[in-house]
Amino acid sequence: MITTRTLVASLAATAILAIGLTGCSGAQASGTGTTDAATATSLSAFGDLPALETAAKAEGSLNVIALPRDWANYGAVLDAFTKKYPEITINEASPDGSSAEEIQAADTLKGQDTAPDVFDLGLAVALSSTDRFAPYQVATWADIPDALKEASGLYTGDYGGYLAVGYDPDAVPAPKKLGDLLGAAYKGKVAINGDPTQAGAAFAAVGMASVQNGGTVDDFQPGVDFFSKLNAAGNFVKIDPTPATIASGETPVVLDWDYLNVGYGKKLDGQRNWKVVVFSGTGYAGYYNQAVSKDAPHPAAARLWQEFLYSDEGQNLWLGGGARPVRAEAMTAAGTIDAKLLGALPEAPAETVVPTKEQSAAGAALLGTKWAAAVQ
């Protein structure tokens, strides 16, 4: 039995044979006191962390985008960075935006001081957007499994989890398997987090439906077929779920990452009962990726943000939100992980799959041509 405590290791073993990581070698700029932050590929380019901190404080701002404060403990992450670096103002744009909308904003705002400095992206969008990224390898680079990072640092997995089903037991019966959601008891009640052609969580929902319906991550068609049936049954509601829509009863069943579903329950404690289940059988897992914009208006602050996210402090903050930090295995060995939070994570399914670069690209292409017609 694979548990979530070893999820990073299991995902690496699953993905490493076929991930097909791209990019040039991890060549790093030499450190000088006059380094152009926009070309820095590692901390050594600045000399040390205090030098990077000085450069970032001089810039005074950091532009982030599509980071909901109730997503994977991002509120605490943002506040911790601000507390540590009060000289750097975080400008939070479009907190409910999708991965695709992050890239669209970067293109639209290119050359302006309001353009995004950094991205947090699902793998499918990250893979299709590498020409917008600047390679950067954080100081803890060696702790990150090779299968979960692009070789030069164009994008790097940071936190992840399993696709799960959250539900209100006072509104619907407890689902035992995905097929149960096709029943009459779930009419007008099942939602996913966004459009799967644009949002990583929704993309993963289709992937999970594929592997739970006899398919594989090589072919998302069984997942598309499942949602077509869900829609035809009148059970699929095209409302992006939030704590507010759950509280109002609009979305009493939500297919989303396990850490987000757990977060919904915490936020609604006392208002709604909220249960979370990861179905037995094959579990669909994935990591969200961090990247630095090559056109970042605050390139030093962008790189300092990366260093913070991959530090012990940053990684434990993800764990506080129920997500699995990418450095969990190395931090466990070093004794720097929050053991209590790690021990509170639920067990993983017996089998775990995570799509590789090629599988994600194929899934995205299929959804681009089939999704709209399937759920119209």
N, C-alpha and C positions, 0 to 999 in steps of 0.2 A: 504494500500500500504506500503510495507516494503521499506525503503530507505537505501542507503549504509551507511548513518550516524548511523544506528542501525544494521548494518550487523553483528557485533560481537555478539550482543545479540540474533539476529535471528538464526545465525548459532549454537550458544550454545543451544538454545531451540530445534533446529532441531536435533542436534546430541547427546544430553546428555543422551537420553533414551537408545541409542543403541551403544554408542561409545566403550563400553567394554574396558576401559582403563586397562592396565596391569601393572605389576610390584609390588614391595614391597611398604610398607608405606613410607611416606616422612620423615623418620628418618634422623636427621641431626647430623653431627659431632660436638662435642663441640669445641669451639674456644680456640686455644692455640697459643702461639707465635712460636711454632715449627711444625706447621701443615704441613703434607705432602700434597702438593697441589693436587696430583693425586687422593687422597681419599676424598677431600673436597666436600661435597654435598650442601653447601650453604655458603654465605658470613660469617656467624657466625663462621665457622671453622677457618677463618683468624683473627677474632676479629672485623674488620671493613673494609670499602673500602680502606682507606689509606694503611692498611697492605697488602691487596691483590695487590694494585697498586705497592707497594714496591717489592713484590715477583715477579710480572710480569715483572717489569723493570729489575730486576736482571737476568731474563731469556733472555731478550733482543730481542726475536723474536716471531712471530706468523705466523703459516703456515695456509693459507686459500686455498680453492680449489673450482673451478667451480663457481666463482662469477663474472659474466660479469659486467663491470662498467656501462653499459646502462640498467641493469636489476633492476627495482624498486628503482632506485637512489643509487645503490651500490657504484658507484664512489664517491658520496658525503659522504656516510657512511664510506668507507675506509679512505678517506682523513680526515674526522673529527676525527676519532680514532687516526690517525697518528699525527694530529695537537695537540691533547690532550695529547698523549703519544709519543713524538718524540724519546724516549729512546727505543721504541719497533719497530723493523723493521717488516713490514708485507711482507711476501713472498707469492705472488699471483701465484698459479699454475693452469694450464688448465682452463682459464676463461670460455671457451665454453663447458666444460665437462657437462655430464648429472649427475643426482643423482646417478644412478647405477655406473658410472665411479668414483665418489667420493669414494664409498665403495671399489671398485676394487683397487684404488690407496692406500687406507688405508691398505688393505691386502698385497699388493705388497711391500709397503714401511715400513711395520711394523718393529719397532726396529731401524729405521734410523732417523736422525735428520731432514730429509726432509718430513717425514710423515705428513699427515694433522692433525692439532690440533682440528679443528672444522668442522662441516658439516652443509650445508643448503640443505634440502631434501624435495621432495614431500612425501606425506603421505604413499603411497604404498611402496616405498623403505625404509622409516623410519621404518615401521612396520616389515619389513623382515630383519632388520639389528640391532635390539636392543642389540644384544650380542656384538656389537662394541662400544656401548656408555657407558659413565660414568654418573650416575645420578647427576644432579645439578639443584637446585632451586634458581633462581635469587631473588634479594631483593624485586622485585615488583611482586613476585609469586602470591600473593593474588588478584592482579588486573586481572589476566588471567583467563578467564572462564574455568571451570573444563573440559568441553567438548573439549577444544582445547589444552590440555596438558596431557602428560603421568603422572600418579599419583606420581611417584618418581622423575620425572624430567629427564628421559632418553631422551626425546625429547619434544619440546614445540613449539606450533604454534607461529609465529611471525608477519607475514604480509600476506595479502591475497587479493582476488578480485574475479571477475566474468570472466568466459570464454567468450570472445567476438570475433567478426569478424572485422578485419581491412581491408580496401580496398581503392584502388586508383580510385576515381570516374571518372578520365579521361581515365581509361583503361577498366572498367567494370561498368555495371549498379548497382545501389544501391540495395543490397539484402534486401528483406523484411522479409524473413524467410529462415531457413536453406536449405529447399528443392530447393530454387532458385539456389543454387550453383551447382545443377545437370544440369543446362541449358547450351546450346551451347555457350552462351556468356562468360562462365567461363572456356572454354577448355584450359587446360594446364596452369591454373592460380592459383589454390588453394593449399596452403601449411599449414602444421602444424609444431610446434616447436619441432622437434626431433622424436624419435621412441617411441611410447607409451608403449613399454615394458621396457623402460629405463628412459624416461624423464617425469617428473610430468606434464609439460604443455601439452605435447602430449597425455598423459593418460587422462587429463581433457578434451581435445578436443573430444575424443571418448565418454567420459561420457556425455558431453554436447549434442553430437549427439544422444545419447541414449534417454535422457529425452526430447529432442526436437522432437523425432520421436515416441512418444507414449510409450517409455519404462520407466524404472526407474533405480535408482542406484543399485538396486538388481540384475540387468541383463544388462550387457554392449553389449549383442548381437545385439540389434537394432543399436547401434553405429557402431559396426563392419560392419554390413550390409550396413549402409549408406556409409562408406568409400569404401566398395567393389563396390558399384554402382558408386561412384565418380571416382574411379580408372577405372572402365570399360568404363565410359563415356569419359575418357581421360582428365579429369579435375584436377585430383590429381597430383601434382608435388612433387617428393621426394627430395626437397631441403630444408635444414634448413634455415628459414628466418632470415635475418639480415637487418639492414638499407641499406647495400650495395646491397643485392639482391632485395630489394624493389626499390631502386633508379635506378637499372639497368632494372627494369621491369620483372625480372625473377619470382617474387612472388608478384603479385599485389593484392592477397587476402590471408590473414593470419588469421588462427584460433589460438588465443593465449590469455593470460590473458589480461584483459582490461588495466591494468596499463602498460604492455609492449607495447601494441598496441598504447596507448596514447604516450608513450615514443618514438616510431618509428616516429610518426607524428612530435613531437617536434624536433627530430634530423634532419628530412628531410624538415623542414620548408624552403620554398624557392626553394626546388628541386622538391618535389612531393606533390600533394594534398593527404591527408590521412584522411579518415573518420573512425570512430569506432562505432560499433553498438552492443548492447547487446539485443538479440532478446526477444520479449515479450513472455509471457507464463512462463514456468519453467526455472529458471536460475540455472546454475551450478557454485557453488562457492567453494573455497578451500583456505587453508593456507599452506604456506611453513613452515617447522619446523627447528629449530636450535637444534644442539646436540653437546656435547663434546666427542671427541674420548677417549676411555678408555686407549689408547696407545699414547696419545698426548705427543710429545717430549717437549712441553712447556705448562704444565698443568695449571699453574697460569695465563699465558697470555690467554689461552683458556677460562678460567672462567671470566677474566676481560672483554674479548670480549663479552661474554654473558651479563654481567652486563651493558655494554655500549648499546647493541642492545635493551635491554628492559628498558632502562632509558627513561625519557621524551624526551631527546635530540635525542636518537636513534629512538624512535617511531615516532617523528615528521619528521625525515628524510625520513622514509618510506612514510609518507603522502605527502612529497614533490615530491615523484616519482609517485604519483597517486595510491599507494597501501593503503590498510586499515590496520592500526596497530592493533595488537591484544588487546592492552590496551586502545583502543579508548573510550570505554564507561567509564572506570574509570577516564581517563584523562579529558574527557568532564565534568564529575561531579566535578573534582578537579580544573578545569579551567586552566589546563596546556597544553591542546591540541591547535594546531594552528587552530583557528576557521575559518580563511579565506581559508586555504587549505582544511579543512574538508567540508566547504560549497561549494567548487568547485566540489566535487565528483558528478557524475551523479546519477540519481535515479536507484534503483535496480528493477529487475523484480517483478511481483506481488507475485511470489512463488519462494523460494530459496531452493535448496537441496545441501547437502554436504555429501559425502560418509562416512560411519562409518568405523571402523577398519575391520569388517567382510565384508562389501561391497567392500572396497578397495582391500582386499585380494582376493575376488572372481573375481573382475574385472581384477586384475593382472594375476590371473591364466587363465582366459578365453583368455586374449590377448596373453599370452604366447603360447597358443595352436592354436589360430585362426588368429592372425593378419597377419603374414607373408603370408599365403595362400590367405587371403582376398585381399591383395594389390599387389600381385606379377605380 
